[in-house]
Amino acid sequence: MTTELRVLREAEWQTWSDRLDLAFGGLPQATEKLAVRRGLTEFDRCLGVWDGAECVGTAGALSFGLTVPGGAEVPMAGVTMVSVQPTHRRRGLLRSMMRRQLADVRERGEALAGLTASEPAIYGRFGYGVATQELQLTVDTVRLAPPELPGVDGVRLRLVDPVAALADCERVYARLVPGRPGMLARLPGWERVGVLDVPAHREGAGVLQCVVAEVDGEVRGYARFAVRPDRDAAGSCGTVQVRRIEALDPVVYTALWRFLFGIDLTSSVSVTGRPVDDPLLHLVGDIRRCRAGMREALFVRPVEVGAALAARTYRTPVEVVLEVSDAFCPWNEGRWRLSGDDRGAHCERTGDRADLALSVRELGSAYLGGCTLSALAAAGRVRELRPGALAAASLAFGSDAAPWLPHWF
């Protein structure tokens, strides 16, 4: 049986999209969600594997700018919509799509690829390493007082239509992008993803709502949320489900959380997908009343090792030779001398003796500063070849702000 791997044709999109959904369980997608998906599709970056007239594999990429330590925006291919039909497993289809895709990314001059994984165990063998974590919280708002900071009473809050407020919210988001590694500068159209409110997907919650926070007439923060009503023997005990919250300063951020804590007929606030160093952890009086969990979010893969390492800055001066293994993208194999500090860096091939040995997967995990080289070494995934090199490089690769992926793709 022969298959054909090729770039998706626009006329094939519906078939390709249907097969993707089938691979993820076959649940019907709402018309408005499909319309947004199609609008964001970059057809020249989508691949399909065809067995005759049947689509048996899918893979796509989206164009983003990724904030890296130092605040630079680096082009990144956002790998997404990857599937193989169960009838065609173990035939190398996924490997062929990943190989073709990374070659295309390199040809476009993008030094990085990133993805979010439905099955995290799959992508390490293609060189992707976990680079960010995200925090999940369920806060007991009955036992915890609302957060307070001086100046909060000067923040004006207004409930607005989520769609009507899109432009204001997107301006807030765009101002935050350079300030934290892992954030995404995105093409127009992505802002609509955050206001999709499909009734079938509400899981018992009400309509999507939006509150904006203003200071001197300027929108400086917003929160999107929905309320899931509930009752027990003691009365109402609903949950405020926070879908998105952003603010340009601590006072506005605190004002938004105080509002969310105080919504009538609720006893808890839940939020997912927040940075692991979220300020809310320090605004509440008792962290034990905030049931917390973490999970991986963004997987990063350097496609061009030299360009990727030179694109970011380093927390402390670093001079290190890395012995990089990368069987999947052999152009990255070999020794690289990285020299840099908090002002910039350069990275080039060298014949000098290596100080550290690691694979491109470990470079991806450490790239944004959220996973230390020392931790990877403790797991046997980085080898120190020159005494002292590991501690110095691990410190240099760090980031003051925890890297954070603001939304999945």
C-alpha positions in Angstrom: 0.0 0.0 0.0 1.4 3.4 -1.0 0.7 6.8 0.5 1.3 10.3 -0.6 2.6 13.1 1.7 1.9 16.6 0.3 0.9 20.1 1.1 -2.8 20.6 1.8 -5.0 22.0 -1.0 -7.6 24.5 0.1 -10.4 22.5 -1.5 -9.4 19.5 0.7 -9.6 21.4 4.0 -13.0 20.0 5.1 -12.0 16.4 4.6 -8.6 17.0 6.3 -10.3 18.7 9.2 -12.9 16.0 9.6 -10.2 13.3 9.7 -8.3 15.3 12.3 -11.4 15.4 14.5 -12.0 11.7 14.0 -8.5 10.9 15.2 -9.3 12.9 18.4 -12.5 11.0 19.2 -14.9 12.1 16.5 -16.9 14.6 18.5 -18.8 17.1 16.3 -17.3 20.6 16.2 -19.5 23.7 16.5 -19.8 25.7 13.3 -18.3 28.8 14.8 -15.3 26.9 16.1 -14.7 25.3 12.7 -15.0 28.8 11.1 -12.3 30.1 13.4 -10.1 27.1 12.8 -10.3 27.5 9.0 -9.6 31.2 9.3 -6.4 30.6 11.1 -5.2 27.7 8.9 -2.1 28.5 6.9 -2.6 26.2 4.0 0.9 26.3 2.7 2.0 25.1 6.2 -0.4 22.1 6.4 0.5 18.6 5.4 -1.7 15.6 4.6 -1.0 12.0 4.0 -3.3 10.4 1.5 -4.0 6.8 0.8 -5.8 7.1 -2.5 -8.7 9.4 -1.8 -8.6 8.9 1.9 -6.8 11.3 4.3 -4.9 9.2 6.8 -2.5 11.8 8.4 -2.5 15.5 9.2 0.0 18.0 10.5 0.0 21.8 10.5 2.1 24.7 11.5 1.1 28.3 12.6 3.3 31.4 12.5 4.1 33.0 15.9 6.7 35.2 17.4 8.0 33.7 20.7 9.3 35.9 23.4 12.7 34.6 24.7 14.8 35.7 27.7 15.9 39.2 27.0 12.6 40.2 25.5 13.3 39.5 21.8 10.6 38.1 19.6 11.9 35.0 17.7 9.9 33.5 14.8 8.5 30.1 15.8 6.6 27.5 13.9 3.6 26.4 16.1 3.2 22.7 15.3 -0.4 21.6 15.6 -3.3 19.5 14.2 -1.1 16.3 14.1 -2.9 13.0 13.7 -2.6 9.6 12.2 -5.6 7.4 11.6 -5.6 4.1 13.6 -5.7 2.1 10.4 -2.3 3.5 9.4 -0.2 3.4 12.6 3.3 2.0 12.8 4.1 2.8 9.2 6.3 5.8 9.7 3.7 8.4 8.7 4.2 10.6 11.8 7.9 10.4 11.4 7.7 11.4 7.7 5.4 14.4 8.5 7.7 15.6 11.4 10.8 15.3 9.2 9.1 17.2 6.3 7.8 19.8 8.6 11.1 20.5 10.3 12.8 20.8 6.9 10.2 23.3 5.9 10.6 25.3 9.1 14.4 25.5 8.5 13.8 26.6 4.9 11.6 29.4 6.1 14.4 30.6 8.4 12.6 29.9 11.7 15.1 28.8 14.3 12.4 27.3 16.6 9.5 25.0 16.5 7.0 24.6 19.4 4.0 22.5 20.2 1.4 21.6 22.8 0.9 17.8 23.1 -2.2 15.8 23.7 0.2 12.8 24.4 3.5 14.2 25.7 5.4 11.0 25.4 5.3 11.2 21.6 7.4 14.2 20.8 10.7 13.8 22.7 12.0 11.5 20.0 11.6 14.3 17.5 13.7 16.7 19.6 10.9 18.6 21.5 11.5 19.3 25.2 9.1 20.6 27.8 10.0 24.3 28.2 7.1 25.7 30.2 4.7 24.6 32.9 1.3 26.0 33.8 -0.5 26.4 37.0 -4.1 25.3 37.9 -5.8 26.7 41.0 -9.2 26.3 42.7 -9.5 28.9 45.4 -11.8 28.7 48.4 -13.3 32.2 48.3 -15.4 31.6 51.4 -12.4 31.1 53.7 -10.1 33.5 51.9 -10.4 37.2 52.0 -10.3 39.0 48.7 -6.8 40.2 47.7 -6.0 43.9 48.6 -3.4 46.4 47.6 -3.3 50.2 48.1 -5.0 51.9 45.2 -7.4 49.1 44.3 -10.4 51.3 45.0 -9.2 53.7 42.2 -9.6 51.1 39.5 -12.9 51.3 37.6 -14.4 47.9 36.6 -17.0 47.6 33.9 -18.8 44.5 32.6 -18.7 44.6 28.8 -19.6 42.4 25.9 -16.5 40.1 25.3 -16.6 40.5 21.6 -17.0 44.3 21.8 -14.0 44.6 24.1 -11.7 42.5 21.9 -9.6 45.5 20.7 -9.0 46.8 24.2 -8.1 43.4 25.5 -5.8 42.6 22.7 -3.9 45.9 23.3 -3.4 44.8 26.9 -2.1 41.4 25.8 0.2 42.8 23.2 1.9 45.1 25.8 2.6 42.1 28.0 4.1 39.9 25.3 7.7 41.2 25.5 7.8 40.9 29.3 7.8 37.1 29.8 9.5 34.3 27.9 7.1 31.9 26.3 4.5 34.5 25.3 3.2 34.5 21.8 3.0 37.4 19.3 0.2 36.2 17.1 -1.3 37.0 13.7 -4.6 38.8 13.5 -7.6 36.5 14.0 -6.2 34.8 17.1 -8.0 37.2 19.4 -11.3 35.6 18.4 -10.3 32.2 19.9 -10.5 33.7 23.4 -14.2 34.7 23.0 -15.5 31.5 21.5 -18.5 30.6 23.7 -20.1 27.4 22.3 -23.1 26.4 24.5 -22.3 22.7 24.1 -18.8 23.3 25.6 -19.9 25.2 28.7 -20.1 22.1 30.9 -22.8 23.6 33.1 -21.5 27.2 33.2 -23.3 30.2 32.0 -22.4 32.6 29.2 -18.9 34.0 28.8 -18.6 37.4 30.5 -15.8 40.0 30.4 -14.8 42.7 32.9 -12.4 45.4 32.0 -10.3 47.5 34.5 -9.8 51.2 33.7 -7.5 53.7 35.3 -7.9 57.4 34.1 -10.0 56.1 31.2 -7.4 53.6 30.0 -8.1 49.9 29.9 -5.2 48.3 31.8 -6.6 44.8 32.4 -9.4 42.4 31.8 -10.8 39.1 32.9 -13.0 36.7 30.9 -15.0 34.3 33.0 -18.2 32.2 33.4 -20.2 31.2 36.4 -21.1 27.6 37.0 -24.1 27.6 39.5 -24.3 24.9 42.2 -26.1 24.4 45.5 -25.7 22.2 48.5 -27.5 21.9 51.9 -25.9 25.2 53.0 -27.0 27.2 50.0 -25.4 28.4 46.8 -21.9 27.3 46.1 -21.2 28.1 42.5 -17.7 28.4 40.9 -16.3 31.3 38.9 -14.4 29.8 36.0 -11.7 32.2 34.9 -10.9 31.8 31.2 -8.4 34.7 30.9 -7.0 37.4 33.1 -4.4 40.0 32.2 -3.2 43.2 33.8 -0.5 45.8 33.2 0.3 46.4 36.9 -0.2 44.8 40.3 -2.9 47.1 41.4 -5.1 46.4 38.4 -4.4 42.6 38.7 -5.4 42.7 42.4 -8.6 44.6 41.6 -9.7 42.0 39.0 -9.1 39.2 41.4 -11.0 41.0 44.2 -13.9 41.3 41.8 -13.8 37.6 40.9 -13.6 36.6 44.5 -16.8 38.6 45.3 -19.2 37.4 42.7 -22.6 36.5 44.3 -23.8 32.9 44.8 -20.3 31.4 44.4 -17.9 29.9 46.9 -14.8 29.2 44.7 -12.8 30.5 41.8 -11.0 28.2 39.4 -8.4 29.1 36.9 -6.1 27.1 34.6 -3.2 27.9 32.4 -1.5 30.5 34.6 2.3 31.1 35.1 3.9 29.0 37.9 5.0 32.2 39.5 1.6 33.9 39.3 1.2 36.8 41.7 -2.1 35.4 43.0 0.0 32.9 45.0 1.3 35.9 47.0 -2.0 37.8 47.2 -4.0 35.1 49.1 -3.6 34.7 52.8 -3.5 30.9 52.9 -2.1 29.0 50.0 -3.5 25.7 51.4 -7.0 27.0 50.5 -5.9 27.2 46.8 -5.8 23.7 45.5 -2.9 23.9 43.1 -1.6 21.6 40.3 0.8 21.9 37.5 1.2 20.4 34.0 3.5 20.8 31.0 2.5 23.3 28.4 4.9 24.4 25.6 7.4 22.0 24.1 10.3 23.7 22.3 12.6 22.4 19.6 15.7 24.4 18.3 15.6 23.8 14.5 18.8 25.8 14.0 20.8 25.5 17.2 23.3 28.3 16.5 20.6 30.9 15.5 18.3 29.9 18.4 21.0 30.2 21.1 22.2 33.5 19.7 18.6 35.0 19.7 18.3 35.2 23.4 20.3 36.8 26.2 21.8 35.1 29.3 21.3 35.9 32.9 25.0 35.9 33.7 28.0 35.9 31.3 28.5 32.5 29.7 31.3 30.9 27.7 30.6 27.2 27.0 31.1 24.6 24.3 28.1 22.3 23.9 28.3 18.9 22.3 24.8 18.6 20.7 23.3 15.4 19.4 20.4 15.6 17.1 19.8 12.5 15.0 16.5 13.8 13.6 17.9 17.1 12.3 21.6 16.1 11.7 22.6 19.7 10.6 22.5 20.5 14.4 25.0 17.7 15.3 28.4 18.7 16.7 30.1 21.2 18.9 28.8 24.8 19.4 30.6 27.6 21.2 28.1 29.8 23.0 29.3 33.2 24.3 26.8 35.7 25.8 25.5 37.8 28.6 22.5 40.0 29.4 23.2 42.2 26.3 23.4 39.6 23.6 25.0 36.4 22.4 26.6 34.6 19.5 26.9 30.9 18.9 29.0 29.2 16.2 30.5 25.9 15.4 33.8 25.0 16.9 36.4 22.2 17.1 37.2 22.9 20.7 36.8 20.4 23.5 33.2 20.2 24.7 32.2 21.4 28.2 28.7 19.9 28.3 27.0 17.1 26.3 23.3 17.0 25.7 20.7 16.4 23.0 18.6 19.1 21.2 15.7 18.0 23.4 17.5 19.2 26.6 18.3 22.4 24.8 14.6 22.9 24.1 13.7 22.3 27.7 16.3 24.8 29.0 15.9 27.3 26.2 13.3 29.6 27.9 14.8 29.4 31.4 12.1 27.4 33.1 14.0 24.1 33.3 17.6 24.2 34.6 20.5 22.3 33.0 21.4 21.2 36.5 18.0 19.5 36.9 18.4 17.8 33.6 21.9 16.7 34.6 20.5 15.2 37.8 18.2 13.1 35.6 21.2 11.9 33.5 20.2 13.9 30.5 23.1 16.4 30.5 26.7 15.4 31.0 29.3 17.7 32.5 32.7 17.3 30.7 34.5 20.2 32.3 34.2 20.7 36.1 32.2 23.8 36.9 30.7 24.2 33.4 27.3 22.9 34.4 26.7 25.3 37.3 27.8 28.3 35.3 25.7 27.4 32.2 22.7 26.4 34.3 22.7 29.8 36.0 23.2 31.7 32.7 20.3 30.0 31.0 17.8 31.0 33.8 15.0 33.6 33.6 13.8 35.9 36.3 10.2 35.5 35.2 9.0 31.9 34.8 8.3 31.2 31.1 4.6 30.9 30.3 2.6 29.9 27.3 -0.5 32.2 27.4 -2.7 29.9 25.4 -2.7 26.6 23.5 -2.7 26.3 19.8 
